[in-house]
Amino acid sequence: MKQQVLFKERFTKKLDDKYTSKIKTPIYEPKNAKPRILELIDPTRTRELIHNIEKSNVTDREKAFLIEAARRHNIFNYSKIADYYSHATKEMQELMEQSALVIIDFNKAIEYGYVKLAEDIGDAYLTDYGHDEQ
């Protein structure tokens, strides 16, 4: 059976095409209304998991561990979080920034350790491909 190439132009594009390095920072326009705190998160799946954990027969230590792990299933509504942030107290804003719930400035990202991952990825790339890739 003979294979046929469909959409040939998709595969003949130059491999040396580069993505742009120009980055535009998104500008957030706050809404007039402050969302209710309960609108910021959907804990439905987390609650379901915790319910199942609590009725299980595993040890109390295992339950405590599983409950902490279940919290990662919360779904955050980041647009509402941004709205809430714009109406929050300075203290609340700082705590939200520390938790990376909002986009923070580069210096704070360094301070809180969020830039470290990007540096590690960059170092790994340079180790694999050298410094002359631009």
Secondary structure as UniProt FT lines:
FT   HELIX           8..11
FT   TURN            15..16
FT   HELIX           37..40
FT   STRAND          41..42
FT   HELIX           44..54
FT   HELIX           60..70
FT   HELIX           71..73
FT   STRAND          75..76
FT   HELIX           78..87
FT   HELIX           90..98
FT   TURN            99..100
FT   HELIX           106..111
FT   TURN            112..113
FT   HELIX           116..129
//
